[in-house]
Amino acid sequence: MRDAGPRTPSQMTDFTLEDLDAIVAARAKSADEKSYTRKLVNKGVAKCAKKLGEEAVEAAIAAVQQDREELTAEAADVLYHLLVVLNVSNVPLRDVMKELASRTGQTGLEEKASRPPE
């Protein structure tokens, strides 16, 4: 089920986004013909982004329906597909985490106001 390298979820007591990111990276480079990640990455960023969008919509619908179980499953799909999009776009998760960390020193409204106008 997994490529060499990252630990499997059953081996982890504290599964992190970094763990999932390592699994995505390994599977993206895998020669395993049965790897969904590999097949998705090989289809390019547009297909990966489309899947991310679909999963985000499904998560939003589950939230509106107040279906906690479905929202949990869809949130996992969103995180996975986001990491796939980051991988195929060559954006390291650590850069995203660094960006998030830089925002913690101000309120969300202050951060939003500091952005250049669209």
C-alpha positions in Angstrom: 0.0 0.0 0.0 2.9 2.4 0.6 6.1 3.3 -1.1 9.4 3.0 0.7 10.2 5.9 3.0 7.4 7.4 5.1 5.8 5.5 8.0 2.3 4.1 7.5 -0.5 5.6 9.5 -0.7 2.4 11.6 2.9 3.0 12.7 2.1 6.6 13.8 0.7 7.7 17.1 0.7 11.4 16.2 0.0 11.6 12.5 0.9 15.1 11.1 0.5 17.0 7.9 4.3 16.6 7.5 3.8 12.8 7.6 1.1 13.0 5.0 3.2 15.3 2.9 6.1 12.8 3.0 3.7 10.0 1.9 2.3 12.1 -1.0 5.9 13.0 -2.1 7.0 9.4 -2.1 3.9 8.2 -3.9 4.1 11.0 -6.5 7.6 9.7 -7.5 6.6 6.0 -7.2 6.7 3.6 -10.0 3.7 1.8 -8.6 1.0 1.6 -11.3 -1.6 1.2 -8.6 -0.8 4.4 -6.8 -3.7 6.9 -7.0 -1.3 9.7 -6.0 1.1 8.9 -8.9 -1.8 8.7 -11.4 -3.2 12.0 -10.2 0.2 13.8 -10.2 0.9 12.5 -13.7 -2.3 14.2 -15.0 -0.9 17.6 -14.1 -1.7 20.5 -11.9 -5.1 21.3 -13.5 -6.5 17.9 -12.8 -5.1 18.0 -9.2 -6.6 21.4 -8.6 -9.9 20.3 -10.0 -10.0 17.4 -7.5 -9.0 19.8 -4.7 -11.9 22.0 -5.6 -14.4 19.1 -5.8 -13.3 17.9 -2.3 -13.5 21.5 -0.9 -17.1 21.8 -2.2 -18.0 18.4 -0.7 -16.5 19.5 2.7 -18.5 22.7 2.6 -21.7 20.9 1.9 -21.1 18.5 4.7 -20.5 21.4 7.0 -23.7 23.1 6.0 -25.5 19.8 6.5 -23.9 19.6 10.0 -22.8 16.1 9.1 -19.7 15.7 11.4 -18.7 12.3 10.1 -18.9 13.3 6.4 -17.1 16.6 7.2 -14.3 14.7 8.9 -13.9 12.4 5.8 -14.1 15.3 3.3 -11.7 17.4 5.4 -9.2 14.6 5.1 -9.7 14.5 1.4 -9.2 18.3 1.2 -5.9 18.1 3.1 -4.7 15.2 1.0 -5.6 16.9 -2.3 -4.1 20.2 -1.2 -0.8 18.4 -0.5 -1.0 16.8 -3.9 -1.5 20.3 -5.5 1.4 21.7 -3.5 3.6 18.8 -4.6 2.8 19.1 -8.3 3.3 22.9 -8.0 6.6 22.5 -6.3 5.4 24.5 -3.2 6.9 22.9 0.0 4.5 22.4 2.9 7.1 24.1 5.1 6.6 27.3 3.0 2.9 27.2 3.7 3.5 26.6 7.4 5.9 29.5 7.5 3.3 31.7 5.9 0.7 30.6 8.5 3.2 31.2 11.3 3.9 34.7 10.0 0.2 35.5 10.3 -0.2 34.5 13.9 1.3 37.8 15.2 -1.7 39.8 14.0 -5.4 39.4 13.8 -7.0 38.0 10.6 -8.5 41.4 9.9 -5.1 43.1 10.2 -3.5 40.4 7.9 -6.2 40.9 5.3 -5.9 44.6 5.4 -2.1 44.3 4.8 -2.6 42.5 1.5 -2.3 44.5 -1.7 -5.7 45.4 -3.3 -6.9 42.9 -5.8 
